Amino acid sequence: MKKIAVLGAGRSAGPLIEYLATHPDASAWNVTVYDQDSETLARKTASLANITVESGDLRNEDLLDRIVKMHDIVVSMLPATMHLPVAQRCVREGKHLVTASYISPEMQALDAEARAKGLVFVNECGVDPGIDHMSTMEILHRLKREGAKVTSYESFCGGILAPESPTNPWAYKFTWNPRNVVMAGSGGAVHFMQEGKYKHIPYHQVFRRTEFLEIPGYGRFEGYANRDSLKYQSAYGLDGIRTMYRGTLRRPGFCRAWDVFVKLGATDDTYPLERVDQMTHRDFLNTFLAYHASDSVELKLMHYMNISSDSDLMEKFEWLDLFTDELVGLSEGSPAQVLQHILMKKWTMTDADTDMLAMIHRIEYELAGEQFRIQSSLVAKGRSADVTAMSYTVGWPVAMATRLVALELIPERGVLMPNVASLYEPILSELGSRGIRFDERIQRL
């Protein structure tokens, strides 16, 4: 019987824990869930009699050492910055690892030692990254078997509000980690390939270089480039492809408005603001605008950002109460931290809201002298503000990968992403049985 440690009981851990506790194969493992918040642990495991819980600060090195030594498989649902210390201990102690996060260079550097010890380190096994990799590889391997040559690959994913939710001018609320949303794109220039040309977009232009897409039955979306698309060329077996692009989805209008925050400097996380404890929402905006003896904050913002008075951008900012004298409510913080705190007042989901996960792949290929395009799209809706689409599309794939590791069904070793059939075939099949299915349409060009 395998001993599994789940580190972190946050947003996506609920579906993961429930899966491991209730799956027909659950007799093959014991699960202990660790988190520093005892109330969260109790709430997410209350109805699951066969789950052990333990509260503690997982930044404590002695506690982390003890946990890794005691278990056969470690599932890290911690913040991405905490995965490496966990992974290093897993290599040292000879334990398997599963995470949903991107493979960092430091994680990849553990590959050779993990393979030498016969360990499986599954990464990028949530939704994005995760289901995007799995669904992509299923299509690409199928096309390869048919003898097709792939010429263009584009993929987009985003978490937004479901159409059934009350509307707001942004058509958006936080369905995932708010900090990740505020800091999106700030890690440096994004890179991709378009029609054989390398393209690089600096952070201050990311949200103005967008394109529009349609998902049948769900209307129009806009996409912006996400991170480094080029690193997946080899992982997908697409070296030499003319177009390679990965992006994030929002509803139209979001990116143009978010670009104002970027251009102002309101998403900067590199320095602390002064007198945050006395700052109002209006003061926060004014911090980034030039001094003028008589012009209002609204006028200065419109002038500085070239916004017309009847623009829907002003409606979006007014809805966020950015021009009010409401206190921010923090004692200190960087611009990004203050902006996040202000946004959370209006963008936190309520009982009336449900979220929606949307994903699109557009793949062009040549077959028998003809040109085709596949559009494969996925829409998953949450059940409530607590049971979100984002939580189960992340939590279920991680749990399913953990099951495969526990049952020793993955022949590959080392640092892996789910681009191998031993991972993506059973996980996509099981997701399909739970209603997570793609709508695939083929068009002759």
C-alpha positions as CSV (number, residue, x, y, z in Angstrom):
1,M,0.0,0.0,0.0
2,K,1.4,3.4,-1.1
3,K,1.6,6.3,1.3
4,I,0.6,9.6,-0.4
5,A,1.2,13.0,1.1
6,V,-0.8,16.0,-0.3
7,L,0.9,19.2,0.5
8,G,-1.6,22.1,0.5
9,A,-5.4,22.2,0.8
10,G,-6.0,25.3,-1.3
11,R,-8.3,26.1,-4.2
12,S,-7.8,22.9,-6.3
13,A,-7.1,20.4,-3.5
14,G,-10.8,19.6,-2.8
15,P,-11.5,17.7,-6.0
16,L,-8.1,16.0,-5.7
17,I,-8.6,14.9,-2.2
18,E,-12.1,13.6,-2.9
19,Y,-10.9,11.7,-5.9
20,L,-8.2,9.9,-3.9
21,A,-10.5,9.2,-1.1
22,T,-13.4,7.8,-3.1
23,H,-11.9,6.2,-6.1
24,P,-12.5,2.4,-6.4
25,D,-8.7,1.9,-6.2
26,A,-8.4,3.8,-3.0
27,S,-7.6,0.6,-1.1
28,A,-4.2,0.8,-2.8
29,W,-3.1,3.9,-0.9
30,N,-3.3,5.9,2.3
31,V,-3.6,9.7,2.0
32,T,-2.5,12.4,4.5
33,V,-3.2,16.0,3.7
34,Y,-1.0,18.8,5.1
35,D,-1.9,22.5,5.4
36,Q,-1.2,25.3,7.8
37,D,-4.9,26.1,8.0
38,S,-6.6,23.6,10.3
39,E,-10.1,25.0,9.4
40,T,-9.5,24.5,5.7
41,L,-8.3,21.0,6.3
42,A,-11.4,20.1,8.4
43,R,-13.8,21.6,5.8
44,K,-12.3,19.8,2.8
45,T,-12.0,16.4,4.5
46,A,-15.0,16.4,6.8
47,S,-17.0,13.8,4.9
48,L,-14.0,11.7,3.9
49,A,-13.4,9.1,6.7
50,N,-10.3,7.6,5.1
51,I,-8.2,10.8,4.9
52,T,-5.7,11.8,7.6
53,V,-5.0,15.5,8.1
54,E,-2.2,17.3,9.8
55,S,-1.8,21.1,10.2
56,G,1.6,22.7,10.1
57,D,3.7,25.3,8.4
58,L,5.1,23.6,5.3
59,R,7.9,26.2,5.1
60,N,9.4,24.5,8.1
61,E,12.3,22.4,6.8
62,D,12.1,19.8,9.6
63,L,8.4,19.2,8.9
64,L,9.0,18.9,5.2
65,D,11.9,16.5,5.7
66,R,9.7,14.3,8.0
67,I,6.7,14.3,5.5
68,V,8.9,13.3,2.5
69,K,10.6,10.5,4.4
70,M,7.3,9.1,5.6
71,H,5.6,8.8,2.2
72,D,6.1,7.1,-1.2
73,I,4.4,9.8,-3.3
74,V,4.3,13.5,-2.6
75,V,1.7,15.7,-4.3
76,S,2.6,19.3,-4.1
77,M,-0.3,21.8,-4.4
78,L,1.9,24.5,-2.8
79,P,2.8,27.8,-4.5
80,A,5.1,27.2,-7.4
81,T,8.1,28.7,-5.6
82,M,7.9,25.9,-3.0
83,H,8.0,23.0,-5.4
84,L,11.8,22.9,-5.8
85,P,12.6,22.3,-2.1
86,V,10.0,19.5,-2.1
87,A,11.4,18.0,-5.3
88,Q,15.0,18.1,-4.0
89,R,13.9,16.2,-0.9
90,C,12.1,13.7,-3.1
91,V,15.2,13.0,-5.1
92,R,17.3,12.7,-2.0
93,E,14.8,10.3,-0.3
94,G,13.8,8.4,-3.4
95,K,10.1,9.5,-3.5
96,H,7.8,10.1,-6.5
97,L,6.4,13.6,-7.1
98,V,3.3,15.1,-8.8
99,T,2.6,18.8,-9.3
100,A,0.4,21.0,-11.5
101,S,3.0,23.7,-12.1
102,Y,5.3,24.5,-14.9
103,I,8.7,22.7,-15.1
104,S,11.3,25.3,-14.1
105,P,14.9,25.0,-15.2
106,E,15.8,24.0,-11.7
107,M,13.2,21.2,-11.7
108,Q,14.4,20.0,-15.1
109,A,17.9,19.9,-13.7
110,L,16.8,17.1,-11.4
111,D,15.8,14.8,-14.3
112,A,19.0,12.8,-14.6
113,E,19.1,12.0,-10.9
114,A,15.4,11.2,-10.7
115,R,15.7,8.8,-13.7
116,A,18.8,7.1,-12.2
117,K,16.8,6.5,-9.0
118,G,13.8,5.2,-11.0
119,L,11.6,8.1,-9.9
120,V,8.5,9.6,-11.6
121,F,8.3,13.4,-11.3
122,V,5.0,14.4,-13.1
123,N,4.7,18.2,-13.6
124,E,2.4,20.4,-15.6
125,C,-0.5,18.1,-15.0
126,G,-3.4,20.5,-14.1
127,V,-5.5,22.3,-16.8
128,D,-3.1,24.9,-18.3
129,P,-0.5,23.5,-18.2
130,G,-1.9,20.0,-18.2
131,I,-5.1,19.2,-20.1
132,D,-3.8,21.5,-22.9
133,H,-0.8,19.2,-23.3
134,M,-2.8,16.0,-23.1
135,S,-5.5,17.0,-25.6
136,T,-2.8,18.5,-27.9
137,M,-0.8,15.3,-27.9
138,E,-3.8,13.1,-28.5
139,I,-4.5,15.1,-31.7
140,L,-0.9,15.4,-32.9
141,H,-0.2,11.6,-32.4
142,R,-3.4,10.8,-34.3
143,L,-2.5,13.1,-37.2
144,K,1.0,11.6,-37.3
145,R,-0.5,8.1,-37.6
146,E,-2.7,9.3,-40.5
147,G,0.4,10.7,-42.2
148,A,-0.4,14.4,-41.8
149,K,2.1,17.2,-41.6
150,V,1.3,19.8,-39.0
151,T,2.0,23.4,-40.2
152,S,0.5,25.6,-37.5
153,Y,-0.4,25.2,-33.8
154,E,-2.3,27.7,-31.7
155,S,-3.7,27.0,-28.2
156,F,-5.6,29.3,-25.8
157,C,-7.0,28.7,-22.3
158,G,-8.7,31.0,-19.8
159,G,-10.8,31.0,-16.6
160,I,-13.7,33.5,-16.7
161,L,-17.3,33.9,-15.5
162,A,-19.9,31.6,-16.9
163,P,-22.6,33.3,-19.0
164,E,-25.2,32.4,-16.3
165,S,-23.4,34.7,-13.7
166,P,-24.5,38.2,-13.1
167,T,-22.9,40.5,-15.7
168,N,-20.3,43.2,-15.0
169,P,-18.5,45.5,-17.4
170,W,-15.3,43.3,-17.3
171,A,-17.2,40.0,-17.8
172,Y,-14.6,38.7,-15.3
173,K,-14.0,37.8,-11.7
174,F,-11.1,35.9,-10.0
175,T,-11.5,32.2,-10.7
176,W,-7.9,31.4,-9.8
177,N,-5.1,32.8,-7.7
178,P,-5.6,36.6,-7.9
179,R,-1.9,37.3,-7.7
180,N,-1.2,35.2,-10.8
181,V,-3.8,37.2,-12.6
182,V,-2.4,40.6,-11.6
183,M,1.2,39.5,-12.4
184,A,0.3,37.8,-15.8
185,G,2.8,38.6,-18.5
186,S,5.2,40.4,-16.1
187,G,7.8,37.7,-16.2
188,G,9.4,39.2,-19.3
189,A,8.8,39.2,-23.0
190,V,6.6,36.5,-24.4
191,H,8.0,34.5,-27.4
192,F,6.2,32.6,-30.2
193,M,6.5,31.8,-33.9
194,Q,4.2,33.2,-36.5
195,E,4.4,32.1,-40.2
196,G,8.1,31.2,-39.8
197,K,9.0,34.5,-38.0
198,Y,10.1,34.7,-34.4
199,K,8.0,37.1,-32.5
200,H,8.7,38.7,-29.1
201,I,6.3,41.0,-27.2
202,P,7.5,43.0,-24.3
203,Y,5.4,43.2,-21.2
204,H,4.1,46.7,-21.9
205,Q,2.6,45.5,-25.2
206,V,1.3,42.1,-24.3
207,F,-2.3,43.2,-23.7
208,R,-2.5,45.2,-27.0
209,R,-1.4,42.4,-29.2
210,T,-4.6,40.3,-29.1
211,E,-6.7,38.3,-31.5
212,F,-10.3,37.2,-31.5
213,L,-11.7,33.6,-31.4
214,E,-15.1,31.9,-31.4
215,I,-16.1,28.9,-29.4
216,P,-19.3,27.3,-30.9
217,G,-22.2,28.0,-28.5
218,Y,-20.2,30.4,-26.3
219,G,-19.5,33.4,-28.5
220,R,-16.4,35.6,-28.9
221,F,-13.2,35.7,-26.9
222,E,-9.9,37.5,-27.2
223,G,-6.6,35.9,-26.6
224,Y,-3.2,37.3,-25.6
225,A,0.2,35.6,-25.8
226,N,1.3,33.6,-22.8
227,R,4.9,33.0,-21.7
228,D,7.3,31.2,-24.0
229,S,5.4,29.2,-26.6
230,L,8.7,28.1,-28.3
231,K,9.8,25.8,-25.5
232,Y,6.9,23.4,-26.3
233,Q,8.0,22.8,-29.9
234,S,10.2,19.9,-29.0
235,A,7.9,18.6,-26.3
236,Y,5.1,18.4,-28.9
237,G,7.3,17.1,-31.7
238,L,6.8,20.2,-33.7
239,D,10.3,21.4,-34.5
240,G,10.3,23.3,-37.7
241,I,6.6,24.3,-37.5
242,R,5.8,27.7,-39.0
243,T,3.4,28.9,-36.3
244,M,3.6,28.0,-32.6
245,Y,1.5,30.2,-30.2
246,R,0.0,29.6,-26.8
247,G,-2.3,32.2,-25.2
248,T,-4.8,33.2,-22.5
249,L,-8.5,33.8,-23.1
250,R,-10.6,36.6,-21.9
251,R,-13.9,38.2,-23.1
252,P,-13.4,41.1,-25.6
253,G,-12.6,44.4,-24.0
254,F,-10.8,43.0,-21.0
255,C,-7.3,43.3,-22.4
256,R,-7.6,46.9,-23.6
257,A,-8.7,47.9,-20.1
258,W,-6.0,45.8,-18.3
259,D,-3.4,47.4,-20.5
260,V,-4.2,50.7,-18.8
261,F,-3.1,49.3,-15.5
262,V,0.1,48.0,-17.1
263,K,0.9,51.3,-18.8
264,L,0.3,53.2,-15.6
265,G,2.7,51.0,-13.6
266,A,-0.1,49.7,-11.3
267,T,1.0,46.1,-11.8
268,D,4.6,46.8,-10.7
269,D,5.7,44.5,-7.8
270,T,9.3,45.7,-7.4
271,Y,8.9,48.5,-4.8
272,P,6.7,49.5,-1.8
273,L,4.3,52.4,-2.1
274,E,4.4,55.1,0.6
275,R,1.5,55.7,3.1
276,V,-0.6,52.8,1.9
277,D,-2.4,52.8,5.3
278,Q,-3.8,56.2,4.4
279,M,-4.4,55.6,0.7
280,T,-7.8,55.7,-0.9
281,H,-8.7,54.0,-4.3
282,R,-8.6,57.5,-5.8
283,D,-5.2,58.2,-4.3
284,F,-3.8,54.9,-5.7
285,L,-4.7,56.0,-9.3
286,N,-3.4,59.5,-8.7
287,T,0.0,58.1,-7.6
288,F,0.8,57.3,-11.2
289,L,-0.6,60.5,-12.8
290,A,1.1,63.9,-13.2
291,Y,0.4,66.7,-10.8
292,H,-2.2,69.3,-11.9
293,A,-3.6,72.0,-9.6
294,S,-7.2,71.7,-10.8
295,D,-7.7,68.6,-13.1
296,S,-9.5,65.7,-11.5
297,V,-8.1,62.2,-11.4
298,E,-10.6,61.2,-14.1
299,L,-9.5,63.9,-16.5
300,K,-5.8,63.2,-15.9
301,L,-6.3,59.5,-16.5
302,M,-8.2,60.1,-19.7
303,H,-5.6,62.6,-20.9
304,Y,-2.5,60.5,-20.0
305,M,-4.0,57.2,-21.4
306,N,-5.8,58.8,-24.4
307,I,-9.2,57.6,-23.2
308,S,-12.3,59.4,-24.6
309,S,-14.9,60.5,-22.1
310,D,-17.5,58.2,-23.5
311,S,-15.2,55.2,-23.6
312,D,-16.4,51.9,-22.0
313,L,-13.0,51.9,-20.3
314,M,-14.2,54.5,-17.9
315,E,-17.3,52.4,-17.1
316,K,-15.0,49.5,-16.2
317,F,-12.9,51.6,-13.9
318,E,-15.9,53.3,-12.3
319,W,-17.4,49.8,-11.7
320,L,-14.3,48.9,-9.7
321,D,-14.8,52.0,-7.5
322,L,-11.4,53.2,-8.5
323,F,-12.4,56.9,-8.4
324,T,-13.9,56.7,-4.9
325,D,-12.5,57.8,-1.5
326,E,-12.8,54.3,-0.1
327,L,-9.6,53.3,1.9
328,V,-7.5,50.6,0.2
329,G,-7.4,48.7,3.5
330,L,-3.8,47.6,3.6
331,S,-1.0,48.8,5.8
332,E,1.7,48.4,3.2
333,G,2.3,47.0,-0.3
334,S,3.7,47.3,-3.8
335,P,1.5,48.7,-6.6
336,A,0.6,45.2,-7.7
337,Q,-0.4,44.2,-4.1
338,V,-2.5,47.3,-3.7
339,L,-4.2,46.8,-7.1
340,Q,-4.9,43.2,-6.2
341,H,-6.5,44.2,-2.9
342,I,-8.7,46.7,-4.6
343,L,-9.8,44.3,-7.3
344,M,-10.6,41.6,-4.8
345,K,-13.4,43.8,-3.4
346,K,-15.3,43.5,-6.7
347,W,-13.8,40.5,-8.5
348,T,-14.2,37.9,-5.7
349,M,-16.9,35.4,-6.7
350,T,-20.2,35.5,-4.8
351,D,-22.8,32.8,-4.3
352,A,-24.5,34.1,-7.4
353,D,-21.4,33.5,-9.6
354,T,-20.2,30.4,-11.4
355,D,-17.0,30.2,-13.4
356,M,-16.1,28.7,-16.8
357,L,-13.0,27.2,-18.1
358,A,-12.5,27.6,-21.9
359,M,-9.8,26.1,-24.1
360,I,-9.3,26.1,-27.8
361,H,-6.7,24.4,-30.0
362,R,-6.4,25.4,-33.7
363,I,-4.2,23.1,-35.6
364,E,-3.5,23.3,-39.4
365,Y,-2.1,20.4,-41.3
366,E,-1.5,19.0,-44.8
367,L,-2.8,15.5,-45.7
368,A,-2.9,13.9,-49.2
369,G,-2.2,17.2,-50.8
370,E,-5.0,19.1,-49.1
371,Q,-5.0,21.7,-46.3
372,F,-7.1,21.3,-43.2
373,R,-7.7,23.0,-39.8
374,I,-8.9,21.3,-36.6
375,Q,-10.5,23.5,-34.0
376,S,-10.9,21.5,-30.7
377,S,-12.6,23.3,-27.9
378,L,-13.5,22.6,-24.3
379,V,-15.9,24.4,-22.0
380,A,-16.3,23.3,-18.4
381,K,-18.6,25.1,-16.0
382,G,-18.3,25.3,-12.2
383,R,-21.0,24.2,-9.9
384,S,-20.8,27.1,-7.4
385,A,-18.4,29.8,-6.2
386,D,-16.7,27.1,-4.1
387,V,-16.8,24.1,-6.5
388,T,-15.3,25.9,-9.5
389,A,-14.5,24.5,-13.0
390,M,-10.9,25.7,-12.4
391,S,-10.7,23.7,-9.2
392,Y,-11.7,20.4,-10.7
393,T,-10.0,20.8,-14.0
394,V,-6.8,21.2,-12.1
395,G,-7.5,18.8,-9.2
396,W,-8.8,15.9,-11.1
397,P,-5.8,15.5,-13.6
398,V,-3.3,15.8,-10.7
399,A,-5.3,13.1,-8.8
400,M,-5.5,10.9,-11.8
401,A,-1.7,11.2,-12.4
402,T,-1.2,10.3,-8.7
403,R,-3.3,7.2,-9.1
404,L,-1.2,6.1,-12.2
405,V,2.0,6.6,-10.2
406,A,0.6,4.7,-7.2
407,L,-0.4,1.8,-9.4
408,E,3.0,1.8,-11.2
409,L,1.3,2.3,-14.6
410,I,3.8,4.9,-15.9
411,P,6.9,3.3,-17.5
412,E,8.7,6.6,-18.1
413,R,11.1,7.9,-15.4
414,G,12.5,11.3,-14.6
415,V,11.0,14.8,-14.8
416,L,7.9,14.4,-17.0
417,M,5.0,16.4,-18.4
418,P,1.8,14.6,-19.7
419,N,2.9,14.5,-23.3
420,V,3.4,10.8,-23.1
421,A,0.6,8.3,-23.9
422,S,0.9,6.5,-20.6
423,L,-0.3,9.7,-18.9
424,Y,-2.6,11.4,-21.4
425,E,-4.6,8.4,-22.7
426,P,-5.9,7.2,-19.3
427,I,-6.4,10.7,-17.9
428,L,-8.3,12.0,-21.0
429,S,-10.4,8.9,-21.0
430,E,-11.3,9.3,-17.3
431,L,-11.9,13.1,-17.7
432,G,-14.3,12.2,-20.5
433,S,-16.3,9.9,-18.2
434,R,-16.6,12.9,-15.9
435,G,-17.9,15.2,-18.6
436,I,-14.7,17.0,-19.6
437,R,-14.7,16.5,-23.3
438,F,-13.6,18.4,-26.4
439,D,-15.7,19.5,-29.3
440,E,-13.6,18.8,-32.5
441,R,-14.4,20.3,-35.9
442,I,-12.4,19.9,-39.1
443,Q,-12.5,22.5,-41.9
444,R,-10.9,22.1,-45.3
445,L,-8.9,25.2,-46.2
